[in-house]
């Protein structure tokens, strides 16, 4: 029995041993086959790289040749540029126009410092975005929190825990400085030190502050260019790359205003080069968890809303970037993407910094779960793992690609079959994104073209119904002219003009009115200026010269008083008042032309606000030449000193001037007195021992002033009509006509002043006003806010919208035609 039992045990043991050997043999065979598969995949990958390089060289040579054989290639090369032009038009298209932009583009989203910008750079094959430059300080507590539970990293390699001394050595190795007594270490550079923190480029300020639209296309030379600039940056030269990065940084900072941290203004640029996959990508600011003290309080929400806006486009391809070196639970972007694309039909998931993740994770199965879509609460079309750098900002794209290839060749994840070869490297990612992008474009672009065609039809219908070309050609309008003439005018006027076109039309009309000033005759100018000057000085002449001098009651004393007051007046107030009158005359004449233009049948009142604003601003800026006052002072003093009326015609003219002025004064003088005038009258009466109240003065002033003095003055003027002979014979005492001589002197002063001002206006001031109006128009032409404010109404908005929709539709149809030709 015992022997039988021993035999059975021995047989069973042999069977177990044989089975173990068979399993070991099978495992060895599996490992061998897996290694062969990996080697085959690596060989295949290298062969693909070689063929791709050859293909790039061949394409470069073909693109550089100007033969007819590459006409179709030109269509391919320009196809993505045509599509990018459409997107640029749409980015400027006001969302309030209710035409949604659902054209595909690749939207790159991710948490801040997740590596999304680096992914874009690898796809573009150039370091085109600004690098973060800062020195960060971490506390002792955060220093230890950064360490893994069982050790820490020195230059990217796991080391055993070495205690305080080892930690200090490790920090110094990483580029940190420490002080005695446990003071805080400080990062003094980037690079490997950032591997320690687990956040490459993460210690600096936010760099992506606005959406950056990058259009990738194939071309013989590796160049970049901004949409609004003719300059091309050579991406093979480090100096051009540095200038490009600086320009991107400047544009981002300039786009941010009003105390904000991020902006919605799109920075549009194109990158061309041999072998680049054609697509349009939009890099968005990274999603943040905390708003720091140097950010606007609404920054977190603003970035979230911006990301949601771009992802809400049902045809946008979402490139979701997740940092593989941080805990999955800290991800913000995955939840946001899951909300916007529940089924994951347009999302491509990218896990970055896989090299750090492999070193950091104790459980490699976690990466496998991420890349199989089992860890995050989101779905995706595809999952990719990439390495976009080693934490060194100066690494070239080629060195990063070599490092990425080397890493995946030796990676445990790759060897253990956790990741398929098609899921790794930025090259495979680029191919997959491009394929997905063009698939989406082909499926949706005609739909979008139809939507814009429908929008255009609706807008054109609204225009025809509300602003018909011949709608105003009513019988009342065309009573005095032919129907064709008026309808032609109206048809021209009601063409769909956007704000820029309307502004240019208004500019021409305003400048035409300036030219019309030259058509005013010298006689008209002088009559206008004389009236303006007299209106401004007549009150002074009557109240401060004529009336006080007349109260002397003696012709000799009258003339003396007049001479003194006229000289004081000419030296102090008259020149400046004359200049003001000249300026007002110029304004009046220009406004007269403007008002006359409004009465023309072809007048368009849509320009009225703009014209008024331009003219008012030009008038505000304009100032009469300083030397004009001094010149007038000399002329006026000399003229007022002359008291000799040389002929009967001048005498009659002066008498008429006196009569008209007195009559005008009688009509315009107010029936009541001001408080100061009442006080003056009462004090004058008190000197004569007469006490009266204000009411009595008011009641008696009207008949006394108007009927006594002014009517007496008018009567003397009538008497002096025939007094020239006595005056000419030197018999002034026989007739009291001193006031006629006074008004002759004033009239002569008005004539010479008006003549001088007219010459100044025609020779100098009109040209200066023309220059100032042109400057105002130029300023306003660059100010869209001004044009929007001054050119208003549904007609303007509808014309702008219609023009933009037509442009978009035409570009879309042109693109679709080229796309179908490529098929």
Secondary structure as UniProt FT lines:
FT   HELIX           2..64
FT   HELIX           68..70
FT   HELIX           71..91
FT   HELIX           95..97
FT   STRAND          106..111
FT   TURN            112..113
FT   HELIX           116..124
FT   HELIX           140..145
FT   TURN            149..150
FT   STRAND          151..154
FT   TURN            155..156
FT   STRAND          157..159
FT   HELIX           163..173
FT   TURN            174..175
FT   STRAND          176..177
FT   TURN            181..182
FT   STRAND          186..187
FT   HELIX           192..197
FT   TURN            200..201
FT   STRAND          210..218
FT   STRAND          223..226
FT   TURN            227..228
FT   STRAND          233..234
FT   TURN            235..236
FT   HELIX           238..255
FT   TURN            258..259
FT   STRAND          263..273
FT   TURN            274..275
FT   STRAND          279..283
FT   TURN            293..294
FT   TURN            297..298
FT   HELIX           299..311
FT   TURN            314..315
FT   STRAND          317..323
FT   TURN            324..325
FT   HELIX           328..330
FT   HELIX           333..340
FT   TURN            342..343
FT   TURN            345..346
FT   STRAND          347..352
FT   HELIX           354..360
FT   HELIX           365..371
FT   TURN            372..373
FT   STRAND          382..385
FT   TURN            393..394
FT   HELIX           397..410
FT   HELIX           412..415
FT   TURN            416..417
FT   HELIX           421..423
FT   HELIX           426..466
FT   TURN            469..472
FT   TURN            475..478
FT   HELIX           483..493
FT   HELIX           499..516
FT   HELIX           517..519
FT   HELIX           522..540
FT   HELIX           541..546
FT   HELIX           547..550
FT   TURN            551..552
FT   HELIX           555..572
FT   HELIX           574..598
FT   TURN            601..602
FT   HELIX           605..607
FT   HELIX           608..621
FT   HELIX           627..641
FT   HELIX           648..668
FT   HELIX           675..687
FT   TURN            688..689
FT   HELIX           694..702
FT   HELIX           703..710
FT   HELIX           711..719
FT   HELIX           720..722
FT   HELIX           724..728
FT   TURN            729..730
FT   HELIX           732..734
FT   HELIX           738..760
FT   HELIX           761..765
FT   HELIX           766..781
FT   HELIX           784..790
FT   HELIX           794..822
//
